[in-house]
Amino acid sequence: MKNVMFYSFFWYNKYMISQITVNKENLLHNLNQLKKVLHKNVGTIAVIKANAYGHGQNEVAKVIEKHVDYFQVDDLAELSSLRKVTKKPILVFGYVKNDELEQAIKLGGILGIYDLKRAQILNEIGSKINKKIKLHIKVDAHLGRQGILLENLPDFLNDFKKLRNVKVTGVYSHFANIEDTSDFTHALKQIDTFQKAVMLFEKRGYKNFAKHMSSTSGVMVYDQFTNYFNLVRLGIGLYGLWPSEDLKNRFGETIELKPVMEWKTWVAQVKEVPKGFTIGYGLTYMTPIKKKIAVVPQGYSDGYDRLLSNTGEVLIKGKRCRVLGRVAMNMFMVDVTRIKDVKVEDEVVLLGKQGKEEITAEEIARKINTINYEVVSRVNPLLDRVVV
């Protein structure tokens, strides 16, 4: 049965009708661009949760493994998959169920925790497997998500000190509003709260632990000008995407980011339809004149958003082609009336460059009223990722 499953999976991936390419050179370039603005002794965490923001978790990990200090994932499934390709320390900062904690520890996961109960369970696991378990403690510095509030931290530390099989190797938090604003009042408030939390840890005798708060945005706005934090978490910038247009405008001359992902497929059918012909579900588009259309074999199940119906564009033969009608589960149609010699299996670029034209994640995000993070991370993980 295992062999049957293996060959079925192999066949499915080998003969996919689309392909995600991951540009190795651009990935390493982005990493170096972000590292160059950091102070000398600041370590790096590569955030590869959510299938490396849609780019392919293990494919990305293998490219950058030698150039970062940690990887960060969200859950046990991501940890388990990643451990197959790396021995690098892996931080797990999402939720892990209580009955999965021991497995996560045995896989070498360094867990982020944010309450005493979880610390007590891990302490029991440490006693059971005769191991002192490394933990990163999250402080809620006015993000209102995971984390221990500053006013609750003294009591937490009093009780945590009694646990003999766990140890603090890191303290961290997360900025709430640093990428799309010129008002850093809240960010400064967060930093002040975090520094007070760190002081509490130090007063209780904790030393030489990691301190981290910044993702790509924080690196640009804060960390390149100070060396308070000794670790940073590199996420969206690693993949050549800017956290916001504001940061791109402010730091685009000193930090050059290059998109890493390209998403392409191939034309499935070309045909002419008459004037007054409806295209797709819901009859949302009717041809005003005779049109030549191409069928593109991707859809919202692949991650090409349904909100791109009648508004998205793709590239064929280096020219922009507008989506006609609704995007369906596995296909959509585009207008190729003005393009000569379009034929079946011509390349279609959904995301990336073709000739002088480019479809960016930011362009798609604007059209569907979201952010570039969501555009790339929602690309179906079953689609082939190929490192080039």
Secondary structure by P-SEA (a helix, b strand, c coil): caaaaaaaaaaaaaaccbbbbbbaaaaaaaaaaaaaaccccbbbbbbcccccccccaaaaaaaccccccbbbbccaaaaaaaaaccccbbbbcccccccaaaaaaaaccccccccaaaaaaaaaaaaaaccbbbbbbbbccccccccccccaaaaaaaaaaacccccccccccccccccccccaaaaaaaaaaaaaaaaaaaaacccbbbbbcccaaaaaccccccccccccccccccccccccaaaaaaccccbbbbbcbbbbbbbcccccccccccccccccccccccbbbbbbcccccccccccccccbbbbcccbbbbbcccccccccccccccccccccccbbbcccccccccccaaaaaaaacccaaaaaaacccccccccc
